Amino acid sequence: MDFRNGGGLYAGDRYLPVTNVAVNYQASDPVDNCGGIGPPVPVWRTWDVRATTGAGELAYVATRTHPPAMVAPNSNQYHFTFEGNWCGAPVAGRGFGEYIHL
């Protein structure tokens, strides 16, 4: 199943669609698969993203900052930081990701 809707980001008052997303996963750690309902799964520690936005190219490297937390019997969440550039300007921030076993 593909749960992506294309997504977007806000720059001030403008909503900019994001398209052509490419993710390159670089390093992972084996983590308990959502409470043991399956074998350990790789949870990415670092990855880089390249995407086209409505205003220009977005490129960043993300790094997981904490071990994943099991938030439901079939779901792990994790926090990360990122650094890169958007339209040639530096960007940095924080976010979270989720692994769901369906």
C-alpha positions in Angstrom: 0.0 0.0 0.0 1.2 3.5 -0.7 0.0 6.0 1.9 1.7 9.0 0.4 -0.5 11.8 -0.9 2.4 13.8 -2.4 2.4 16.2 0.5 3.6 19.7 0.6 5.1 22.4 2.8 4.2 25.9 3.8 6.5 28.9 3.1 4.8 31.8 4.8 1.3 31.9 3.5 2.0 29.7 0.4 1.3 26.0 0.2 3.9 24.3 -2.1 3.3 20.8 -3.4 6.2 18.3 -3.1 6.8 15.9 -6.0 9.5 13.5 -7.2 10.6 12.5 -3.7 13.7 10.2 -3.6 15.0 8.8 -0.3 18.4 7.1 0.1 18.6 5.1 3.4 22.2 5.0 4.7 22.3 3.3 8.1 19.9 1.4 10.3 19.6 -0.5 13.6 17.6 -3.7 14.1 14.7 -2.9 16.5 11.9 -5.0 18.0 9.1 -5.1 15.5 6.3 -3.3 17.3 6.1 -5.4 20.4 7.4 -8.6 19.0 4.7 -9.4 16.5 7.4 -10.1 14.0 11.2 -10.3 13.6 13.3 -7.2 14.3 13.1 -4.6 11.6 15.6 -2.0 10.4 14.9 1.4 11.8 16.8 4.0 9.9 19.4 6.0 11.7 20.4 8.2 8.7 18.9 9.0 5.3 19.0 11.7 2.7 16.0 13.1 0.8 15.8 14.9 -2.5 12.5 16.4 -3.6 11.1 18.9 -6.0 8.8 21.5 -4.5 6.6 24.1 -6.0 9.4 26.6 -5.4 12.5 24.6 -6.2 14.7 21.7 -5.0 14.8 20.5 -1.5 17.7 18.3 -0.3 18.5 17.3 3.3 20.2 14.6 5.4 18.2 13.3 8.4 19.5 11.6 11.6 17.4 9.8 14.1 18.1 11.3 17.5 16.4 8.8 19.9 15.6 5.1 20.0 12.2 4.3 18.5 9.3 4.3 21.0 6.5 1.7 20.7 3.3 3.8 20.7 0.8 1.0 19.9 1.0 -2.8 19.5 1.8 -2.3 15.8 3.5 1.1 15.7 7.0 2.6 16.5 7.8 6.3 16.3 11.1 8.1 16.3 12.4 11.6 16.3 15.0 13.0 13.9 16.9 16.2 13.0 17.7 17.3 9.5 20.0 19.7 7.7 20.2 20.7 4.0 19.1 23.3 1.6 15.9 24.4 -0.2 16.2 26.6 -3.3 19.9 27.2 -2.4 19.2 28.4 1.2 20.1 26.4 4.3 17.4 24.6 6.2 17.4 22.7 9.4 14.8 21.3 11.7 13.2 18.4 13.6 10.6 15.9 12.7 9.3 12.4 13.5 8.7 9.2 11.6 6.7 6.1 12.1 7.0 2.4 11.3 3.6 0.6 11.2 3.2 -3.2 10.9 0.0 -3.9 8.9 
